[in-house]
Amino acid sequence: MVIELVVGAFWAMLPAYVPNNAAVLAGGGAPIDGGRTWGSSRVLGDGKTWRGTLVGTLVGFALAFVCNAAAGSVEAALGIGLPRFSVLGAFGLAFGAMLGDIGASFLKRRTGRERGAAFPGLDQLDFVVGALALAALLDFAWFRGTFTLPVLAVVLVLTPILHVGTNIAAYYLGLKNEPW
């Protein structure tokens, strides 16, 4: 059933979808790159901070266990099955999402883009690649059972839509300086 597939894919990605938003809300703090430059540009920039990375990872990781606790009730209400998160899979999704975003910032600086500049494609999927890669690396059995090919396909289609929508909402709420 298509609805079950979409809901299951969304549920499986929640610990990866939330960390970067939590990092923005945590805001500020010491930049990971310590202000260092590579060539004529910053290594990462002021937007990638230790506090944001820690808070984002912890929020995503904790959300996985809230989802585990709520799964039975949500399944009963919706009449569908939902994945559960392993400890390593949950950590991989949350921290991997942060690492993917940090990696994208590094690539943006190397291509001459300033903080907040759009980089279509990379902006929407950087955290997904990081999250899925680290989750697979840390708990491949859980990853393989959760992220089947149909689920991965839904994630790759659904994520850019959600990403653009949430960024536009954050922009209009004054949480972001640009709508991408």
MODELLER restraints for C-alpha pairs under 7 A, 6 or more apart:
rsr = mdl.restraints
at = mdl.atoms
rsr.add(forms.Gaussian(group=physical.xy_distance, feature=features.Distance(at['CA:4:A'], at['CA:80:A']), mean=6.09, stdev=0.5))
rsr.add(forms.Gaussian(group=physical.xy_distance, feature=features.Distance(at['CA:5:A'], at['CA:151:A']), mean=6.53, stdev=0.5))
rsr.add(forms.Gaussian(group=physical.xy_distance, feature=features.Distance(at['CA:6:A'], at['CA:154:A']), mean=6.35, stdev=0.5))
rsr.add(forms.Gaussian(group=physical.xy_distance, feature=features.Distance(at['CA:8:A'], at['CA:82:A']), mean=5.52, stdev=0.5))
rsr.add(forms.Gaussian(group=physical.xy_distance, feature=features.Distance(at['CA:8:A'], at['CA:83:A']), mean=6.84, stdev=0.5))
rsr.add(forms.Gaussian(group=physical.xy_distance, feature=features.Distance(at['CA:9:A'], at['CA:151:A']), mean=5.33, stdev=0.5))
rsr.add(forms.Gaussian(group=physical.xy_distance, feature=features.Distance(at['CA:9:A'], at['CA:154:A']), mean=6.52, stdev=0.5))
rsr.add(forms.Gaussian(group=physical.xy_distance, feature=features.Distance(at['CA:9:A'], at['CA:155:A']), mean=6.11, stdev=0.5))
rsr.add(forms.Gaussian(group=physical.xy_distance, feature=features.Distance(at['CA:12:A'], at['CA:83:A']), mean=6.34, stdev=0.5))
rsr.add(forms.Gaussian(group=physical.xy_distance, feature=features.Distance(at['CA:15:A'], at['CA:60:A']), mean=4.26, stdev=0.5))
rsr.add(forms.Gaussian(group=physical.xy_distance, feature=features.Distance(at['CA:15:A'], at['CA:61:A']), mean=6.13, stdev=0.5))
rsr.add(forms.Gaussian(group=physical.xy_distance, feature=features.Distance(at['CA:15:A'], at['CA:63:A']), mean=5.94, stdev=0.5))
rsr.add(forms.Gaussian(group=physical.xy_distance, feature=features.Distance(at['CA:15:A'], at['CA:64:A']), mean=5.55, stdev=0.5))
rsr.add(forms.Gaussian(group=physical.xy_distance, feature=features.Distance(at['CA:15:A'], at['CA:90:A']), mean=6.58, stdev=0.5))
rsr.add(forms.Gaussian(group=physical.xy_distance, feature=features.Distance(at['CA:15:A'], at['CA:93:A']), mean=5.90, stdev=0.5))
rsr.add(forms.Gaussian(group=physical.xy_distance, feature=features.Distance(at['CA:15:A'], at['CA:94:A']), mean=5.33, stdev=0.5))
rsr.add(forms.Gaussian(group=physical.xy_distance, feature=features.Distance(at['CA:16:A'], at['CA:60:A']), mean=6.31, stdev=0.5))
rsr.add(forms.Gaussian(group=physical.xy_distance, feature=features.Distance(at['CA:16:A'], at['CA:93:A']), mean=4.98, stdev=0.5))
rsr.add(forms.Gaussian(group=physical.xy_distance, feature=features.Distance(at['CA:16:A'], at['CA:94:A']), mean=4.89, stdev=0.5))
rsr.add(forms.Gaussian(group=physical.xy_distance, feature=features.Distance(at['CA:16:A'], at['CA:97:A']), mean=5.34, stdev=0.5))
rsr.add(forms.Gaussian(group=physical.xy_distance, feature=features.Distance(at['CA:16:A'], at['CA:131:A']), mean=6.13, stdev=0.5))
rsr.add(forms.Gaussian(group=physical.xy_distance, feature=features.Distance(at['CA:18:A'], at['CA:60:A']), mean=5.75, stdev=0.5))
rsr.add(forms.Gaussian(group=physical.xy_distance, feature=features.Distance(at['CA:19:A'], at['CA:56:A']), mean=3.87, stdev=0.5))
rsr.add(forms.Gaussian(group=physical.xy_distance, feature=features.Distance(at['CA:19:A'], at['CA:57:A']), mean=5.68, stdev=0.5))
rsr.add(forms.Gaussian(group=physical.xy_distance, feature=features.Distance(at['CA:19:A'], at['CA:59:A']), mean=6.16, stdev=0.5))
rsr.add(forms.Gaussian(group=physical.xy_distance, feature=features.Distance(at['CA:19:A'], at['CA:60:A']), mean=5.08, stdev=0.5))
rsr.add(forms.Gaussian(group=physical.xy_distance, feature=features.Distance(at['CA:19:A'], at['CA:94:A']), mean=6.11, stdev=0.5))
rsr.add(forms.Gaussian(group=physical.xy_distance, feature=features.Distance(at['CA:19:A'], at['CA:97:A']), mean=6.89, stdev=0.5))
rsr.add(forms.Gaussian(group=physical.xy_distance, feature=features.Distance(at['CA:19:A'], at['CA:98:A']), mean=6.72, stdev=0.5))
rsr.add(forms.Gaussian(group=physical.xy_distance, feature=features.Distance(at['CA:20:A'], at['CA:56:A']), mean=5.79, stdev=0.5))
rsr.add(forms.Gaussian(group=physical.xy_distance, feature=features.Distance(at['CA:20:A'], at['CA:98:A']), mean=6.40, stdev=0.5))
rsr.add(forms.Gaussian(group=physical.xy_distance, feature=features.Distance(at['CA:22:A'], at['CA:55:A']), mean=6.64, stdev=0.5))
rsr.add(forms.Gaussian(group=physical.xy_distance, feature=features.Distance(at['CA:22:A'], at['CA:56:A']), mean=4.97, stdev=0.5))
rsr.add(forms.Gaussian(group=physical.xy_distance, feature=features.Distance(at['CA:22:A'], at['CA:59:A']), mean=6.83, stdev=0.5))
rsr.add(forms.Gaussian(group=physical.xy_distance, feature=features.Distance(at['CA:23:A'], at['CA:52:A']), mean=3.99, stdev=0.5))
rsr.add(forms.Gaussian(group=physical.xy_distance, feature=features.Distance(at['CA:23:A'], at['CA:53:A']), mean=6.16, stdev=0.5))
rsr.add(forms.Gaussian(group=physical.xy_distance, feature=features.Distance(at['CA:23:A'], at['CA:55:A']), mean=5.91, stdev=0.5))
rsr.add(forms.Gaussian(group=physical.xy_distance, feature=features.Distance(at['CA:23:A'], at['CA:56:A']), mean=4.65, stdev=0.5))
rsr.add(forms.Gaussian(group=physical.xy_distance, feature=features.Distance(at['CA:24:A'], at['CA:52:A']), mean=6.68, stdev=0.5))
rsr.add(forms.Gaussian(group=physical.xy_distance, feature=features.Distance(at['CA:26:A'], at['CA:52:A']), mean=5.64, stdev=0.5))
rsr.add(forms.Gaussian(group=physical.xy_distance, feature=features.Distance(at['CA:26:A'], at['CA:55:A']), mean=6.67, stdev=0.5))
rsr.add(forms.Gaussian(group=physical.xy_distance, feature=features.Distance(at['CA:27:A'], at['CA:52:A']), mean=5.93, stdev=0.5))
rsr.add(forms.Gaussian(group=physical.xy_distance, feature=features.Distance(at['CA:28:A'], at['CA:49:A']), mean=6.75, stdev=0.5))
rsr.add(forms.Gaussian(group=physical.xy_distance, feature=features.Distance(at['CA:29:A'], at['CA:49:A']), mean=5.89, stdev=0.5))
rsr.add(forms.Gaussian(group=physical.xy_distance, feature=features.Distance(at['CA:29:A'], at['CA:50:A']), mean=6.82, stdev=0.5))
rsr.add(forms.Gaussian(group=physical.xy_distance, feature=features.Distance(at['CA:29:A'], at['CA:51:A']), mean=5.83, stdev=0.5))
rsr.add(forms.Gaussian(group=physical.xy_distance, feature=features.Distance(at['CA:30:A'], at['CA:49:A']), mean=5.45, stdev=0.5))
rsr.add(forms.Gaussian(group=physical.xy_distance, feature=features.Distance(at['CA:30:A'], at['CA:50:A']), mean=6.12, stdev=0.5))
rsr.add(forms.Gaussian(group=physical.xy_distance, feature=features.Distance(at['CA:31:A'], at['CA:45:A']), mean=6.93, stdev=0.5))
rsr.add(forms.Gaussian(group=physical.xy_distance, feature=features.Distance(at['CA:31:A'], at['CA:46:A']), mean=5.22, stdev=0.5))
rsr.add(forms.Gaussian(group=physical.xy_distance, feature=features.Distance(at['CA:31:A'], at['CA:47:A']), mean=7.00, stdev=0.5))
rsr.add(forms.Gaussian(group=physical.xy_distance, feature=features.Distance(at['CA:31:A'], at['CA:48:A']), mean=5.61, stdev=0.5))
rsr.add(forms.Gaussian(group=physical.xy_distance, feature=features.Distance(at['CA:31:A'], at['CA:49:A']), mean=4.09, stdev=0.5))
rsr.add(forms.Gaussian(group=physical.xy_distance, feature=features.Distance(at['CA:31:A'], at['CA:50:A']), mean=6.24, stdev=0.5))
rsr.add(forms.Gaussian(group=physical.xy_distance, feature=features.Distance(at['CA:32:A'], at['CA:48:A']), mean=5.95, stdev=0.5))
rsr.add(forms.Gaussian(group=physical.xy_distance, feature=features.Distance(at['CA:32:A'], at['CA:49:A']), mean=5.00, stdev=0.5))
rsr.add(forms.Gaussian(group=physical.xy_distance, feature=features.Distance(at['CA:32:A'], at['CA:50:A']), mean=5.55, stdev=0.5))
rsr.add(forms.Gaussian(group=physical.xy_distance, feature=features.Distance(at['CA:33:A'], at['CA:43:A']), mean=6.06, stdev=0.5))
rsr.add(forms.Gaussian(group=physical.xy_distance, feature=features.Distance(at['CA:33:A'], at['CA:44:A']), mean=5.97, stdev=0.5))
rsr.add(forms.Gaussian(group=physical.xy_distance, feature=features.Distance(at['CA:33:A'], at['CA:45:A']), mean=6.96, stdev=0.5))
rsr.add(forms.Gaussian(group=physical.xy_distance, feature=features.Distance(at['CA:35:A'], at['CA:42:A']), mean=6.71, stdev=0.5))
rsr.add(forms.Gaussian(group=physical.xy_distance, feature=features.Distance(at['CA:36:A'], at['CA:42:A']), mean=5.87, stdev=0.5))
rsr.add(forms.Gaussian(group=physical.xy_distance, feature=features.Distance(at['CA:36:A'], at['CA:43:A']), mean=6.10, stdev=0.5))
rsr.add(forms.Gaussian(group=physical.xy_distance, feature=features.Distance(at['CA:37:A'], at['CA:43:A']), mean=5.12, stdev=0.5))
rsr.add(forms.Gaussian(group=physical.xy_distance, feature=features.Distance(at['CA:41:A'], at['CA:109:A']), mean=6.31, stdev=0.5))
rsr.add(forms.Gaussian(group=physical.xy_distance, feature=features.Distance(at['CA:42:A'], at['CA:109:A']), mean=6.59, stdev=0.5))
rsr.add(forms.Gaussian(group=physical.xy_distance, feature=features.Distance(at['CA:43:A'], at['CA:106:A']), mean=6.03, stdev=0.5))
rsr.add(forms.Gaussian(group=physical.xy_distance, feature=features.Distance(at['CA:43:A'], at['CA:109:A']), mean=6.58, stdev=0.5))
rsr.add(forms.Gaussian(group=physical.xy_distance, feature=features.Distance(at['CA:44:A'], at['CA:105:A']), mean=5.49, stdev=0.5))
rsr.add(forms.Gaussian(group=physical.xy_distance, feature=features.Distance(at['CA:44:A'], at['CA:106:A']), mean=5.11, stdev=0.5))
rsr.add(forms.Gaussian(group=physical.xy_distance, feature=features.Distance(at['CA:44:A'], at['CA:109:A']), mean=6.57, stdev=0.5))
rsr.add(forms.Gaussian(group=physical.xy_distance, feature=features.Distance(at['CA:45:A'], at['CA:115:A']), mean=6.77, stdev=0.5))
rsr.add(forms.Gaussian(group=physical.xy_distance, feature=features.Distance(at['CA:48:A'], at['CA:102:A']), mean=6.63, stdev=0.5))
rsr.add(forms.Gaussian(group=physical.xy_distance, feature=features.Distance(at['CA:53:A'], at['CA:98:A']), mean=6.16, stdev=0.5))
rsr.add(forms.Gaussian(group=physical.xy_distance, feature=features.Distance(at['CA:57:A'], at['CA:94:A']), mean=4.95, stdev=0.5))
rsr.add(forms.Gaussian(group=physical.xy_distance, feature=features.Distance(at['CA:57:A'], at['CA:95:A']), mean=4.98, stdev=0.5))
rsr.add(forms.Gaussian(group=physical.xy_distance, feature=features.Distance(at['CA:57:A'], at['CA:98:A']), mean=6.91, stdev=0.5))
rsr.add(forms.Gaussian(group=physical.xy_distance, feature=features.Distance(at['CA:60:A'], at['CA:94:A']), mean=4.84, stdev=0.5))
rsr.add(forms.Gaussian(group=physical.xy_distance, feature=features.Distance(at['CA:61:A'], at['CA:90:A']), mean=5.48, stdev=0.5))
rsr.add(forms.Gaussian(group=physical.xy_distance, feature=features.Distance(at['CA:61:A'], at['CA:91:A']), mean=5.47, stdev=0.5))
rsr.add(forms.Gaussian(group=physical.xy_distance, feature=features.Distance(at['CA:61:A'], at['CA:94:A']), mean=5.61, stdev=0.5))
rsr.add(forms.Gaussian(group=physical.xy_distance, feature=features.Distance(at['CA:64:A'], at['CA:85:A']), mean=6.11, stdev=0.5))
rsr.add(forms.Gaussian(group=physical.xy_distance, feature=features.Distance(at['CA:64:A'], at['CA:90:A']), mean=5.86, stdev=0.5))
rsr.add(forms.Gaussian(group=physical.xy_distance, feature=features.Distance(at['CA:68:A'], at['CA:84:A']), mean=5.47, stdev=0.5))
rsr.add(forms.Gaussian(group=physical.xy_distance, feature=features.Distance(at['CA:68:A'], at['CA:85:A']), mean=6.53, stdev=0.5))
rsr.add(forms.Gaussian(group=physical.xy_distance, feature=features.Distance(at['CA:71:A'], at['CA:82:A']), mean=6.51, stdev=0.5))
rsr.add(forms.Gaussian(group=physical.xy_distance, feature=features.Distance(at['CA:75:A'], at['CA:81:A']), mean=5.64, stdev=0.5))
rsr.add(forms.Gaussian(group=physical.xy_distance, feature=features.Distance(at['CA:75:A'], at['CA:82:A']), mean=6.57, stdev=0.5))
rsr.add(forms.Gaussian(group=physical.xy_distance, feature=features.Distance(at['CA:83:A'], at['CA:146:A']), mean=6.43, stdev=0.5))
rsr.add(forms.Gaussian(group=physical.xy_distance, feature=features.Distance(at['CA:86:A'], at['CA:142:A']), mean=6.91, stdev=0.5))
rsr.add(forms.Gaussian(group=physical.xy_distance, feature=features.Distance(at['CA:88:A'], at['CA:135:A']), mean=6.98, stdev=0.5))
rsr.add(forms.Gaussian(group=physical.xy_distance, feature=features.Distance(at['CA:88:A'], at['CA:138:A']), mean=5.76, stdev=0.5))
rsr.add(forms.Gaussian(group=physical.xy_distance, feature=features.Distance(at['CA:88:A'], at['CA:139:A']), mean=5.84, stdev=0.5))
rsr.add(forms.Gaussian(group=physical.xy_distance, feature=features.Distance(at['CA:89:A'], at['CA:135:A']), mean=4.81, stdev=0.5))
rsr.add(forms.Gaussian(group=physical.xy_distance, feature=features.Distance(at['CA:89:A'], at['CA:138:A']), mean=6.52, stdev=0.5))
rsr.add(forms.Gaussian(group=physical.xy_distance, feature=features.Distance(at['CA:89:A'], at['CA:139:A']), mean=5.59, stdev=0.5))
rsr.add(forms.Gaussian(group=physical.xy_distance, feature=features.Distance(at['CA:89:A'], at['CA:142:A']), mean=6.76, stdev=0.5))
rsr.add(forms.Gaussian(group=physical.xy_distance, feature=features.Distance(at['CA:89:A'], at['CA:143:A']), mean=6.89, stdev=0.5))
rsr.add(forms.Gaussian(group=physical.xy_distance, feature=features.Distance(at['CA:92:A'], at['CA:131:A']), mean=5.99, stdev=0.5))
rsr.add(forms.Gaussian(group=physical.xy_distance, feature=features.Distance(at['CA:92:A'], at['CA:134:A']), mean=4.76, stdev=0.5))
rsr.add(forms.Gaussian(group=physical.xy_distance, feature=features.Distance(at['CA:92:A'], at['CA:135:A']), mean=3.94, stdev=0.5))
rsr.add(forms.Gaussian(group=physical.xy_distance, feature=features.Distance(at['CA:92:A'], at['CA:138:A']), mean=6.42, stdev=0.5))
rsr.add(forms.Gaussian(group=physical.xy_distance, feature=features.Distance(at['CA:93:A'], at['CA:131:A']), mean=4.20, stdev=0.5))
rsr.add(forms.Gaussian(group=physical.xy_distance, feature=features.Distance(at['CA:93:A'], at['CA:132:A']), mean=6.26, stdev=0.5))
rsr.add(forms.Gaussian(group=physical.xy_distance, feature=features.Distance(at['CA:93:A'], at['CA:134:A']), mean=6.68, stdev=0.5))
rsr.add(forms.Gaussian(group=physical.xy_distance, feature=features.Distance(at['CA:93:A'], at['CA:135:A']), mean=5.37, stdev=0.5))
rsr.add(forms.Gaussian(group=physical.xy_distance, feature=features.Distance(at['CA:94:A'], at['CA:131:A']), mean=6.49, stdev=0.5))
rsr.add(forms.Gaussian(group=physical.xy_distance, feature=features.Distance(at['CA:95:A'], at['CA:131:A']), mean=6.90, stdev=0.5))
rsr.add(forms.Gaussian(group=physical.xy_distance, feature=features.Distance(at['CA:96:A'], at['CA:127:A']), mean=6.90, stdev=0.5))
rsr.add(forms.Gaussian(group=physical.xy_distance, feature=features.Distance(at['CA:96:A'], at['CA:130:A']), mean=4.46, stdev=0.5))
rsr.add(forms.Gaussian(group=physical.xy_distance, feature=features.Distance(at['CA:96:A'], at['CA:131:A']), mean=3.81, stdev=0.5))
rsr.add(forms.Gaussian(group=physical.xy_distance, feature=features.Distance(at['CA:96:A'], at['CA:134:A']), mean=5.25, stdev=0.5))
rsr.add(forms.Gaussian(group=physical.xy_distance, feature=features.Distance(at['CA:97:A'], at['CA:127:A']), mean=4.09, stdev=0.5))
rsr.add(forms.Gaussian(group=physical.xy_distance, feature=features.Distance(at['CA:97:A'], at['CA:128:A']), mean=6.11, stdev=0.5))
rsr.add(forms.Gaussian(group=physical.xy_distance, feature=features.Distance(at['CA:97:A'], at['CA:130:A']), mean=5.17, stdev=0.5))
rsr.add(forms.Gaussian(group=physical.xy_distance, feature=features.Distance(at['CA:97:A'], at['CA:131:A']), mean=4.38, stdev=0.5))
rsr.add(forms.Gaussian(group=physical.xy_distance, feature=features.Distance(at['CA:98:A'], at['CA:127:A']), mean=6.40, stdev=0.5))
rsr.add(forms.Gaussian(group=physical.xy_distance, feature=features.Distance(at['CA:99:A'], at['CA:130:A']), mean=5.90, stdev=0.5))
rsr.add(forms.Gaussian(group=physical.xy_distance, feature=features.Distance(at['CA:100:A'], at['CA:126:A']), mean=4.92, stdev=0.5))
rsr.add(forms.Gaussian(group=physical.xy_distance, feature=features.Distance(at['CA:100:A'], at['CA:127:A']), mean=4.24, stdev=0.5))
rsr.add(forms.Gaussian(group=physical.xy_distance, feature=features.Distance(at['CA:100:A'], at['CA:129:A']), mean=6.36, stdev=0.5))
rsr.add(forms.Gaussian(group=physical.xy_distance, feature=features.Distance(at['CA:100:A'], at['CA:130:A']), mean=4.09, stdev=0.5))
rsr.add(forms.Gaussian(group=physical.xy_distance, feature=features.Distance(at['CA:100:A'], at['CA:131:A']), mean=6.89, stdev=0.5))
rsr.add(forms.Gaussian(group=physical.xy_distance, feature=features.Distance(at['CA:101:A'], at['CA:126:A']), mean=5.58, stdev=0.5))
rsr.add(forms.Gaussian(group=physical.xy_distance, feature=features.Distance(at['CA:101:A'], at['CA:127:A']), mean=5.12, stdev=0.5))
rsr.add(forms.Gaussian(group=physical.xy_distance, feature=features.Distance(at['CA:104:A'], at['CA:122:A']), mean=6.74, stdev=0.5))
rsr.add(forms.Gaussian(group=physical.xy_distance, feature=features.Distance(at['CA:104:A'], at['CA:126:A']), mean=6.04, stdev=0.5))
rsr.add(forms.Gaussian(group=physical.xy_distance, feature=features.Distance(at['CA:116:A'], at['CA:178:A']), mean=6.71, stdev=0.5))
rsr.add(forms.Gaussian(group=physical.xy_distance, feature=features.Distance(at['CA:118:A'], at['CA:180:A']), mean=6.44, stdev=0.5))
rsr.add(forms.Gaussian(group=physical.xy_distance, feature=features.Distance(at['CA:124:A'], at['CA:159:A']), mean=6.89, stdev=0.5))
rsr.add(forms.Gaussian(group=physical.xy_distance, feature=features.Distance(at['CA:124:A'], at['CA:160:A']), mean=5.07, stdev=0.5))
rsr.add(forms.Gaussian(group=physical.xy_distance, feature=features.Distance(at['CA:124:A'], at['CA:163:A']), mean=5.98, stdev=0.5))
rsr.add(forms.Gaussian(group=physical.xy_distance, feature=features.Distance(at['CA:125:A'], at['CA:160:A']), mean=6.98, stdev=0.5))
rsr.add(forms.Gaussian(group=physical.xy_distance, feature=features.Distance(at['CA:135:A'], at['CA:143:A']), mean=6.43, stdev=0.5))
rsr.add(forms.Gaussian(group=physical.xy_distance, feature=features.Distance(at['CA:136:A'], at['CA:143:A']), mean=5.30, stdev=0.5))
rsr.add(forms.Gaussian(group=physical.xy_distance, feature=features.Distance(at['CA:164:A'], at['CA:180:A']), mean=6.25, stdev=0.5))
rsr.add(forms.Gaussian(group=physical.xy_distance, feature=features.Distance(at['CA:167:A'], at['CA:179:A']), mean=5.38, stdev=0.5))
rsr.add(forms.Gaussian(group=physical.xy_distance, feature=features.Distance(at['CA:167:A'], at['CA:180:A']), mean=5.49, stdev=0.5))
rsr.add(forms.Gaussian(group=physical.xy_distance, feature=features.Distance(at['CA:168:A'], at['CA:179:A']), mean=4.65, stdev=0.5))
rsr.add(forms.Gaussian(group=physical.xy_distance, feature=features.Distance(at['CA:168:A'], at['CA:180:A']), mean=6.70, stdev=0.5))
rsr.add(forms.Gaussian(group=physical.xy_distance, feature=features.Distance(at['CA:170:A'], at['CA:176:A']), mean=5.63, stdev=0.5))
rsr.add(forms.Gaussian(group=physical.xy_distance, feature=features.Distance(at['CA:171:A'], at['CA:177:A']), mean=6.13, stdev=0.5))
rsr.add(forms.Gaussian(group=physical.xy_distance, feature=features.Distance(at['CA:171:A'], at['CA:178:A']), mean=5.91, stdev=0.5))
rsr.add(forms.Gaussian(group=physical.xy_distance, feature=features.Distance(at['CA:171:A'], at['CA:179:A']), mean=5.12, stdev=0.5))
